[in-house]
Amino acid sequence: MTTWNTFLRALVEPVPDHRPPLHNARRPWVRALPFLVVLAMVGSLLPTGVVALTQFYDVNGGLAASLALVQTGALALGLVRPLTGWQLMAPTVLIGAIATHGAAADQPWPWPAPTLLCYLFLMVFLAIRERGRTLLAVWAVTFLGNSLSWTAFSEYFDGTSVVVTALSGVIMLLGWSLRGRGEAQRLLAAQEQISETERARRTLLEERARIARELHDVVAHHMSVITVQADSAPYRIAGLPEPAVAEFGQIANAARGSLAEMRRLLGVLRAADTEADKAPQPGLADLPGLLSTVAQAGVHAELDLADEVLALGPVPEAVGLSAYRIVQEALANVVRHAPGATARVRVTASDGALTVDVDNDPSPGKAPAVETSASTGHGLTGMRERVRLLAGTLDTGPTADGGYRVAAVLPITATDATPGETTA
């Protein structure tokens, strides 16, 4: 009973998607192609069906016109509702078989040529739109009807029923296979888009976590200095009044409390870190070592530290660390996307800001690009996060000679400017 109910539902429940074939094509003429084909079919099969039924099968003109009109109209309806079109056509095939039974021994029965063509074209629309169980149910009805015709009326059997049964089965099988392949490709493309979005989000979160760890190291150093100075102030400075001593004690306690809170929060971020992640954070002084590392990967990099940068002395740790990471990521991109190219790193200082400029030449013609599974394609994400953190600006983009340039301006001192970013 359950199987019979499923079979009946497959015959009467159409797919809710009523869009015509090729509706998502980019070119207008491709989207209009199914309508043009159906228009040509209706325009040719409607008068042909009327003439064939009246002249070759001696069917009444009114009945012939009605049958031809419903059958071609079902074909047109098949563009958007193919199952509904089949539900309209199937009774007309039965009525036509009764009306033409025994009328012409030299003509195909029970499938006049116009009816056969309408039915097979409708099978195409069914195959590319309906579910597999619906196609199976439609073919089963077609098979049963044709079996009845060649069993009960064998004297009129001429083979057209076998042709219709076979061709409709082939058409529905091929259409169902192609539709399944298309749906699989669409699902794969959608999954790739979701995966790309998730990779970008994961990259952003990983970089923010990395920045949080590095900030902890920078801030913890200064908080430790504050704690030590506040604790030792009563011993280093003679004659401090009691309120001052108590104030220094409160400062030391607050600093220790802040350090404890940061350590607890950072424990989650560092749960899976290696010992290398806990090493002292690099800065401008480590740039020469970084350039020698990329040289081993085949990229010749030149470093230019302007005199005004050297005259500054130690820069704030957050600024030096961000400058180092920006140079590191920019050179890593050169290694991945322009192997063998020459890169130039220039660090200057002016107007209270540190400017980091990394540009590279295009890759030599025979140097293959390096593909690495570790690269997510979102290296600029970390740069932008660091620049926003310091209220600086970032400018990236290709150069006129085919290379690439990354330029970041990092304020050395605190500023009230709104963080900005430009991307060329």
Phi, psi and omega per residue, in radians:
M1 nan -0.702 3.127
T2 -1.123 -0.726 3.120
T3 -1.101 -0.718 3.129
W4 -1.128 -0.713 3.099
N5 -1.125 -0.695 3.096
T6 -1.103 -0.705 3.123
F7 -1.096 -0.771 3.141
L8 -1.163 -0.704 3.118
R9 -1.111 -0.625 3.119
A10 -1.115 -0.483 -3.126
L11 -1.473 -0.326 -3.033
V12 -2.094 -0.152 -3.117
E13 -1.836 1.787 3.138
P14 -1.361 2.822 3.036
V15 -1.197 2.362 -3.074
P16 -1.167 -0.245 3.141
D17 -1.386 1.997 -3.075
H18 -1.914 0.395 3.128
R19 -1.414 2.520 -3.104
P20 -1.249 2.843 3.084
P21 -1.046 2.603 3.117
L22 1.068 0.431 -3.114
H23 -1.167 -0.422 -3.107
N24 -1.716 0.217 3.087
A25 -1.187 2.568 -3.090
R26 -1.296 -0.639 -3.050
R27 -1.560 2.350 -3.103
P28 -1.044 -0.666 -3.081
W29 -1.195 -0.498 3.071
V30 -1.221 -0.725 3.097
R31 -1.117 -0.554 -3.128
A32 -1.453 -0.208 -3.046
L33 -1.036 -0.810 3.121
P34 -1.030 -0.656 3.139
F35 -1.167 -0.675 3.125
L36 -1.152 -0.707 3.137
V37 -1.121 -0.799 -3.141
V38 -1.122 -0.704 3.115
L39 -1.058 -0.743 3.119
A40 -1.152 -0.691 3.128
M41 -1.136 -0.814 -3.141
V42 -1.108 -0.753 -3.116
G43 -1.112 -0.477 -3.137
S44 -1.667 -0.668 -3.052
L45 -1.408 -0.479 3.138
L46 -1.100 -0.989 3.121
P47 -1.187 -0.597 3.131
T48 -1.109 -0.707 3.130
G49 -1.134 -0.713 3.125
V50 -1.118 -0.812 -3.121
V51 -1.116 -0.759 -3.099
A52 -1.118 -0.727 -3.107
L53 -1.238 -0.630 -3.091
T54 -1.403 -0.704 -3.032
Q55 -1.529 -0.672 -3.049
F56 -1.701 -0.398 -3.091
Y57 -2.052 0.017 3.109
D58 0.955 0.678 3.093
V59 -1.475 2.506 3.096
N60 -0.945 2.461 -3.073
G61 -1.035 -0.728 3.128
G62 -1.125 -0.771 3.122
L63 -1.153 -0.704 3.127
A64 -1.077 -0.759 3.127
A65 -1.136 -0.672 -3.138
S66 -1.151 -0.801 3.139
L67 -1.086 -0.791 -3.129
A68 -1.140 -0.661 -3.137
L69 -1.164 -0.769 -3.138
V70 -1.164 -0.733 -3.094
Q71 -1.170 -0.775 3.097
T72 -1.243 -0.597 3.067
G73 -1.140 -0.640 3.065
A74 -1.103 -0.618 3.086
L75 -1.120 -0.735 3.092
A76 -1.149 -0.706 3.112
L77 -1.120 -0.463 -3.134
G78 -1.076 -0.308 3.089
L79 -1.044 -0.691 -3.066
V80 -2.012 -0.520 -3.133
R81 -2.359 1.292 -3.050
P82 -1.121 -0.630 3.137
L83 -1.175 -0.695 3.070
T84 -1.106 -0.698 3.075
G85 -1.066 -0.700 3.109
W86 -1.172 -0.657 3.117
Q87 -1.101 -0.517 3.073
L88 -1.378 -0.643 -3.052
M89 -1.336 -0.667 -3.045
A90 -0.962 -0.796 3.103
P91 -1.114 -0.582 -3.141
T92 -1.203 -0.546 3.079
V93 -1.130 -0.736 3.115
L94 -1.143 -0.775 3.123
I95 -1.106 -0.728 3.121
G96 -1.120 -0.654 3.118
A97 -1.127 -0.690 3.111
I98 -1.176 -0.742 -3.083
A99 -1.205 -0.522 -3.074
T100 -1.765 0.041 -3.100
H101 -1.097 2.101 3.086
G102 1.304 0.101 -3.065
A103 -1.342 -0.655 -3.078
A104 -2.518 1.963 -3.087
A105 -1.262 -0.427 -3.093
D106 -1.631 0.142 -3.137
Q107 -1.990 2.642 3.133
P108 -1.119 2.436 3.125
W109 -2.512 2.442 0.082
P110 -1.641 0.430 -3.078
W111 -2.092 1.534 2.957
P112 -1.023 2.635 -3.034
A113 -0.948 -0.821 3.126
P114 -1.071 -0.701 3.113
T115 -1.130 -0.739 3.126
L116 -1.045 -0.788 -3.128
L117 -1.141 -0.742 3.099
C118 -1.040 -0.750 -3.088
Y119 -1.148 -0.785 -3.106
L120 -1.185 -0.671 3.081
F121 -1.149 -0.635 3.085
L122 -1.145 -0.570 3.076
M123 -1.077 -0.575 3.095
V124 -1.090 -0.821 3.136
F125 -1.130 -0.675 3.084
L126 -1.085 -0.763 -3.056
A127 -1.123 -0.610 -3.081
I128 -1.591 0.009 -3.098
R129 -2.175 -0.723 -2.967
E130 -1.525 2.885 3.105
R131 -1.205 2.817 -3.128
G132 -1.087 -0.694 -3.127
R133 -1.187 -0.558 3.074
T134 -1.179 -0.730 3.111
L135 -1.094 -0.722 3.125
L136 -1.116 -0.704 3.133
A137 -1.150 -0.728 3.126
V138 -1.114 -0.766 3.134
W139 -1.143 -0.636 3.122
A140 -1.102 -0.720 3.098
V141 -1.128 -0.720 3.115
T142 -1.086 -0.765 -3.137
F143 -1.121 -0.787 -3.129
L144 -1.117 -0.742 3.120
G145 -1.097 -0.770 3.134
N146 -1.182 -0.664 3.107
S147 -1.082 -0.699 3.118
L148 -1.114 -0.697 -3.097
S149 -1.169 -0.751 -3.102
W150 -1.454 -0.195 3.053
T151 -1.537 -0.828 -3.069
A152 -1.395 -0.492 -3.081
F153 -2.217 0.984 -3.057
S154 -1.110 -0.427 -3.116
E155 -1.204 -0.338 3.113
Y156 -1.807 0.075 -3.063
F157 -1.262 2.212 -3.130
D158 -2.219 0.140 3.079
G159 1.686 -0.204 -3.116
T160 -1.149 -0.541 3.110
S161 -1.108 -0.699 3.099
V162 -1.146 -0.709 3.130
V163 -1.091 -0.799 -3.130
V164 -1.115 -0.747 -3.138
T165 -1.096 -0.800 -3.110
A166 -1.185 -0.852 -3.105
L167 -1.129 -0.712 3.127
S168 -1.116 -0.656 3.087
G169 -1.138 -0.753 3.126
V170 -1.125 -0.778 -3.126
I171 -1.060 -0.808 -3.113
M172 -1.190 -0.621 3.118
L173 -1.175 -0.798 3.118
L174 -1.132 -0.773 3.134
G175 -1.099 -0.721 3.122
W176 -1.119 -0.692 3.124
S177 -1.142 -0.797 3.141
L178 -1.138 -0.686 3.129
R179 -1.154 -0.697 3.098
G180 -1.103 -0.677 3.112
R181 -1.156 -0.716 3.119
G182 -1.131 -0.714 3.116
E183 -1.139 -0.666 3.105
A184 -1.111 -0.701 3.109
Q185 -1.153 -0.703 3.112
R186 -1.136 -0.730 3.115
L187 -1.130 -0.667 3.118
L188 -1.132 -0.757 3.116
A189 -1.106 -0.718 3.111
A190 -1.126 -0.695 -3.141
Q191 -1.178 -0.655 3.092
E192 -1.127 -0.666 3.100
Q193 -1.145 -0.734 3.099
I194 -1.108 -0.723 3.132
S195 -1.114 -0.694 3.119
E196 -1.116 -0.721 3.100
T197 -1.109 -0.727 3.131
E198 -1.166 -0.651 3.099
R199 -1.121 -0.733 3.118
A200 -1.115 -0.742 3.136
R201 -1.143 -0.719 3.129
R202 -1.129 -0.702 3.105
T203 -1.063 -0.754 3.129
L204 -1.095 -0.783 -3.119
L205 -1.161 -0.696 3.125
E206 -1.124 -0.698 3.139
E207 -1.200 -0.670 3.101
R208 -1.136 -0.675 3.093
A209 -1.132 -0.679 3.113
R210 -1.130 -0.737 3.098
I211 -1.099 -0.690 3.126
A212 -1.075 -0.711 3.108
R213 -1.123 -0.744 -3.127
E214 -1.186 -0.653 3.085
L215 -1.089 -0.661 3.109
H216 -1.030 -0.763 -3.125
D217 -1.120 -0.681 -3.127
V218 -1.214 -0.886 -3.084
V219 -1.202 -0.658 -3.132
A220 -1.066 -0.637 3.112
H221 -1.065 -0.835 -3.106
H222 -1.198 -0.668 3.120
M223 -1.141 -0.620 3.085
S224 -1.129 -0.712 3.097
V225 -1.087 -0.738 3.122
I226 -1.072 -0.749 -3.133
T227 -1.074 -0.827 -3.130
V228 -1.101 -0.774 -3.127
Q229 -1.139 -0.714 -3.137
A230 -1.179 -0.686 3.131
D231 -1.180 -0.623 -3.057
S232 -1.580 -0.135 -3.083
A233 -1.006 -0.760 -3.137
P234 -1.106 -0.409 -3.130
Y235 -1.601 -0.470 -3.136
R236 -1.497 -0.526 -3.077
I237 -1.953 1.991 -3.105
A238 -1.377 2.587 3.025
G239 1.355 0.399 3.113
L240 -1.258 2.376 3.092
P241 -1.203 2.792 -3.107
E242 -1.027 -0.737 3.102
P243 -1.031 -0.642 3.135
A244 -1.192 -0.716 3.104
V245 -1.076 -0.764 3.107
A246 -1.100 -0.652 3.129
E247 -1.133 -0.746 3.092
F248 -1.101 -0.648 3.098
G249 -1.107 -0.706 3.102
Q250 -1.149 -0.680 3.108
I251 -1.091 -0.770 3.139
A252 -1.112 -0.732 3.130
N253 -1.119 -0.726 3.123
A254 -1.124 -0.689 3.131
A255 -1.148 -0.756 3.108
R256 -1.112 -0.686 3.094
G257 -1.094 -0.710 3.106
S258 -1.116 -0.735 3.104
L259 -1.078 -0.736 3.135
A260 -1.100 -0.722 3.122
E261 -1.110 -0.750 3.130
M262 -1.104 -0.693 3.136
R263 -1.139 -0.686 3.124
R264 -1.148 -0.750 3.135
L265 -1.171 -0.647 -3.091
L266 -1.351 -0.282 3.128
G267 -1.026 -0.615 3.116
V268 -1.189 -0.747 -3.101
L269 -1.187 -0.564 -3.062
R270 -1.704 0.245 -3.072
A271 -1.047 -0.648 -3.082
A272 -1.914 0.242 -3.116
D273 -1.271 2.678 3.000
T274 -1.607 3.025 3.139
E275 -1.140 -0.491 -3.130
A276 -1.113 -0.532 -3.130
D277 -1.206 -0.320 -3.079
K278 -1.698 0.120 3.120
A279 -1.226 2.783 3.086
P280 -0.965 2.484 -3.056
Q281 -1.367 2.473 -3.093
P282 -1.346 2.956 3.124
G283 -2.618 -2.781 -3.095
L284 -1.077 -0.573 -3.103
A285 -1.167 -0.305 -3.117
D286 -1.642 0.016 -3.126
L287 -1.073 -0.718 3.113
P288 -1.000 -0.731 3.103
G289 -1.107 -0.640 3.103
L290 -1.108 -0.748 -3.136
L291 -1.146 -0.614 3.100
S292 -1.190 -0.510 3.104
T293 -1.185 -0.798 -3.140
V294 -1.224 -0.417 3.084
A295 -1.102 -0.574 3.098
Q296 -1.174 -0.365 3.106
A297 -1.574 0.118 3.072
G298 1.645 0.136 3.121
V299 -1.893 2.065 3.093
H300 -1.465 2.055 -3.102
A301 -2.072 2.394 3.126
E302 -1.960 2.371 -3.110
L303 -1.946 2.327 3.105
D304 -2.288 1.783 3.046
L305 -1.681 1.958 -3.081
A306 -1.097 2.690 -3.123
D307 -1.037 -0.615 -3.121
E308 -1.182 -0.455 3.071
V309 -1.242 -0.768 3.101
L310 -1.099 -0.598 -3.133
A311 -1.243 -0.364 -3.139
L312 -1.176 -0.500 -3.004
G313 1.354 -2.734 3.134
P314 -1.106 2.239 3.069
V315 -1.600 2.863 3.073
P316 -0.920 2.455 -3.035
E317 -1.036 -0.653 -3.140
A318 -1.124 -0.658 3.133
V319 -1.211 -0.830 -3.138
G320 -1.095 -0.700 3.119
L321 -1.145 -0.770 3.139
S322 -1.131 -0.700 3.097
A323 -1.066 -0.751 3.130
Y324 -1.093 -0.799 -3.109
R325 -1.145 -0.649 3.119
I326 -1.118 -0.789 3.102
V327 -1.108 -0.724 -3.140
Q328 -1.040 -0.822 -3.116
E329 -1.215 -0.681 3.129
A330 -1.091 -0.759 3.128
L331 -1.226 -0.587 3.072
A332 -1.099 -0.661 3.081
N333 -1.137 -0.623 3.090
V334 -1.118 -0.755 -3.140
V335 -1.087 -0.691 -3.083
R336 -1.340 -0.739 -2.949
H337 -1.882 -0.272 3.116
A338 -2.441 1.021 -3.101
P339 -1.061 2.417 -3.132
G340 1.530 -0.116 -3.115
A341 -1.372 2.857 3.072
T342 -1.716 2.310 -3.140
A343 -2.067 2.624 3.138
R344 -2.212 2.241 3.117
V345 -2.016 2.108 3.138
R346 -2.226 2.257 3.126
V347 -2.102 2.116 -3.140
T348 -2.230 2.928 3.124
A349 -2.444 2.352 3.092
S350 -2.884 2.574 3.079
D351 0.939 0.693 3.073
G352 1.254 0.386 -3.124
A353 -2.436 2.607 3.088
L354 -1.764 2.222 -3.140
T355 -1.899 2.166 3.122
V356 -1.965 2.098 -3.080
D357 -2.182 2.095 3.113
V358 -2.184 2.091 3.077
D359 -2.345 2.676 -3.109
N360 -2.402 2.705 3.065
D361 -1.371 2.872 3.043
P362 -1.141 2.725 -3.129
S363 -1.172 2.454 3.052
P364 -0.977 2.630 -2.992
G365 -0.989 -0.596 -3.052
K366 -1.686 0.032 -3.113
A367 -1.453 2.083 3.140
P368 -1.325 2.574 3.076
A369 -1.211 2.533 -3.124
V370 -1.609 2.103 3.075
E371 -1.745 2.227 -3.141
T372 -2.374 2.360 3.137
S373 -1.200 -0.308 -3.137
A374 -1.355 -0.267 -3.118
S375 -1.522 2.221 -3.123
T376 -1.700 -0.166 -3.102
G377 1.416 0.207 -3.118
H378 -2.204 0.677 -3.104
G379 -1.107 -0.508 3.140
L380 -1.221 -0.313 -3.123
T381 -1.042 -0.817 -3.141
G382 -1.103 -0.680 3.110
M383 -1.053 -0.798 -3.117
R384 -1.097 -0.698 3.137
E385 -1.092 -0.748 -3.130
R386 -1.179 -0.681 3.138
V387 -1.158 -0.743 3.100
R388 -1.076 -0.681 -3.120
L389 -1.027 -0.640 -3.095
L390 -1.725 0.157 3.141
A391 1.034 0.705 3.130
G392 -1.825 -2.849 3.123
T393 -2.302 2.674 -3.134
L394 -2.323 2.348 3.122
D395 -2.281 2.100 -3.141
T396 -2.319 2.680 3.078
G397 2.763 2.907 3.132
P398 -1.234 2.701 3.097
T399 -1.721 2.958 -3.073
A400 -1.127 -0.506 -3.098
D401 -1.565 0.147 3.106
G402 1.686 0.032 3.091
G403 -1.544 -2.704 -3.117
Y404 -2.559 2.631 -3.083
R405 -2.389 2.396 3.039
V406 -2.199 2.141 -3.129
A407 -2.286 2.160 3.140
A408 -2.178 2.407 3.072
V409 -1.982 2.049 -3.059
L410 -2.042 1.972 3.095
P411 -1.021 2.335 -3.129
I412 -1.425 -0.613 3.138
T413 -1.943 2.889 3.134
A414 -1.041 2.443 -3.131
T415 -2.426 2.691 3.132
D416 -1.673 0.093 -3.095
A417 -1.175 2.632 3.101
T418 -1.341 2.325 3.132
P419 -0.993 2.429 -3.124
G420 -2.412 2.941 -3.118
E421 -2.791 2.390 3.007
T422 -2.244 2.449 3.131
T423 -2.198 2.077 -3.099
A424 -1.343 nan nan
